[in-house]
Amino acid sequence: MMCEDCLERLSTYIDDELAVSERAQVESHLAECPDCAAELERLRELTVQLRAEPSLEMPAAAAARLDDAVSAALRERQSATAASSGTRATPPGWKKLFQPAFGGLAASMAVLVFAVIVWSGGGVGMNSELLQDGGSGAEERLLPPDNAFRGAKTAGPKTEEAETESSAESKVKELSAPQVLGADDGDSPRVFARDDLLFLSMPDMSAVERDNYEPIEVDGAVDSRMLFDEAARAETITASAAAQIVAGEQEAQLLFAESGRFEDATGVRDAWIVVVELNGAPVAAALTLDGEILYRTD
Amino acid sequence: MTVELSDRALIDRYAHGDGPAFSELVRRHQRLVYNICFRVAGPGDAEDLTQEVFMRLLDKVTQWRGDSKFTTWLYRLTLNHCRDALRRRRPDAVEVDERLIDPGPRPERTAESHEIADTVTAALMELPLDYRAVVFLRDIEGFAYGEIADILEIELGTVKSRLARARSRLCKMLEPIGPASHQRV
């Protein structure tokens, strides 16, 4: 081994990160070359010197300024959110396609998954009277199991839903009968698409306050200018980009989008919930805000 | 009994409107962020940059997905912010040309480094930021090569080469107080 090769490897050598064969070559050269051995010693001295550098405490005055600045920023955000929504703090960085219509969601009930409009087994999600409950264990019941969204078979509306609709509020009555997109086995979350809206039914959803949203029209057009790979690379994607990622190379129509929180066995994440029409069939999916698909129904 | 909430729990609370949870997160990690800013961007900017990082974190923190440790993610966010800030001020102090093998002659000391009493910190400040970052992560913070590659989002080979060149430069800069100088005395 030449000195130049040895010197290039000394840094990695002192960290014990060289391959065994390279290590042997370096050691063999060091035994014969006092210049390289001296350089090794200098490197060792340097790393000892650097490791002795202390961890620094932020000066008290600067720490106090930081605390003040953070508090002021938090107050400002809280005020801005209260002014715009009147009720519930919007999670930072979220795009809202829905506005709260009823009471706020208490911080202690911070278990909102991705359901926005709920078509519950016992009633229509828009009816707040049907949804009052504060029972414990809501979080567990809210978590979609691994088979959430499973199956994308389209089925007809159930009789029970038709009955519910007859007693629903006028706004709901205007909507057409829902399509069942998800599995309907009574245990899994169910997804309904109706007109331009998505309805998600969780088993035993009554434990959560879930009626504080009112839908706003979603622009159905997918931004065709954003290519699939561009969308997938974006740090924080738009709803259109999320739809494009689900669609891949295919043409698609965005039927629904909402930001929310998605939870599975790996944890809770901010997510886009989108429904796109692909080849004439609706596909629902959940994606992280940077474009990773967490669930899709097809 | 006091139960300390995890970073994940604090972030979830903040995501649902709990401001004090974010303040707790700031208190918990301000030392880490300040140290990164101090060592990588320099003592003169460390306080301002620390504040900027946490202001940025107000929007970004909910994007942490938990697939790496929160502190790893925070190192990356802070280093990227330092890099952006320094690039705006002194573009030549950030980029390194990976093709250059020879670290070159010992650079002239900058005005800023003259004001820094600590010799090691002053020498570090004369390195390009990309070199400084690997030295900071490896020799001061003690991260493994793989972790450094993860934080900086660079190849393992790049970690090795940057570290080798950065150390070589530092050895030259610190020579008067190193063992070589002792031999000459």
Chai-1 contact restraints between the chains, C-beta under 6 A:
chainA,res_idxA,chainB,res_idxB,connection_type,confidence,min_distance_angstrom,max_distance_angstrom,comment,restraint_id
A,S11,B,L163,contact,1.0,0.0,6.0,A-B,restraint_1
A,S11,B,A164,contact,1.0,0.0,6.0,A-B,restraint_2
A,S11,B,R167,contact,1.0,0.0,6.0,A-B,restraint_3
A,T12,B,K160,contact,1.0,0.0,6.0,A-B,restraint_4
A,E17,B,Y145,contact,1.0,0.0,6.0,A-B,restraint_5
A,R42,B,C171,contact,1.0,0.0,6.0,A-B,restraint_6
A,R42,B,G178,contact,1.0,0.0,6.0,A-B,restraint_7
A,L43,B,R167,contact,1.0,0.0,6.0,A-B,restraint_8
A,E45,B,G178,contact,1.0,0.0,6.0,A-B,restraint_9
A,E45,B,P179,contact,1.0,0.0,6.0,A-B,restraint_10
A,L46,B,R167,contact,1.0,0.0,6.0,A-B,restraint_11
A,L46,B,L170,contact,1.0,0.0,6.0,A-B,restraint_12
A,L46,B,C171,contact,1.0,0.0,6.0,A-B,restraint_13
A,T47,B,D139,contact,1.0,0.0,6.0,A-B,restraint_14
A,Q49,B,V120,contact,1.0,0.0,6.0,A-B,restraint_15
A,L50,B,D139,contact,1.0,0.0,6.0,A-B,restraint_16
A,L50,B,I140,contact,1.0,0.0,6.0,A-B,restraint_17
A,R51,B,D139,contact,1.0,0.0,6.0,A-B,restraint_18
A,E53,B,I140,contact,1.0,0.0,6.0,A-B,restraint_19
A,S55,B,N35,contact,1.0,0.0,6.0,A-B,restraint_20
A,L56,B,N35,contact,1.0,0.0,6.0,A-B,restraint_21
A,L56,B,F38,contact,1.0,0.0,6.0,A-B,restraint_22
A,M58,B,Q30,contact,1.0,0.0,6.0,A-B,restraint_23
A,M58,B,Y34,contact,1.0,0.0,6.0,A-B,restraint_24
A,A62,B,E47,contact,1.0,0.0,6.0,A-B,restraint_25
A,L66,B,Q51,contact,1.0,0.0,6.0,A-B,restraint_26
A,A69,B,Q51,contact,1.0,0.0,6.0,A-B,restraint_27
A,V70,B,S23,contact,1.0,0.0,6.0,A-B,restraint_28
A,V70,B,V26,contact,1.0,0.0,6.0,A-B,restraint_29
A,V70,B,F54,contact,1.0,0.0,6.0,A-B,restraint_30
A,A73,B,L58,contact,1.0,0.0,6.0,A-B,restraint_31
A,L74,B,G19,contact,1.0,0.0,6.0,A-B,restraint_32
A,A89,B,G17,contact,1.0,0.0,6.0,A-B,restraint_33
A,P91,B,A15,contact,1.0,0.0,6.0,A-B,restraint_34
A,P92,B,D59,contact,1.0,0.0,6.0,A-B,restraint_35
A,P92,B,T62,contact,1.0,0.0,6.0,A-B,restraint_36
A,G93,B,D59,contact,1.0,0.0,6.0,A-B,restraint_37
A,G93,B,T62,contact,1.0,0.0,6.0,A-B,restraint_38
A,A107,B,H16,contact,1.0,0.0,6.0,A-B,restraint_39
A,A107,B,G17,contact,1.0,0.0,6.0,A-B,restraint_40
A,A107,B,D18,contact,1.0,0.0,6.0,A-B,restraint_41
A,A110,B,H16,contact,1.0,0.0,6.0,A-B,restraint_42
A,G267,B,G66,contact,1.0,0.0,6.0,A-B,restraint_43
A,R269,B,R65,contact,1.0,0.0,6.0,A-B,restraint_44
A,D270,B,T62,contact,1.0,0.0,6.0,A-B,restraint_45
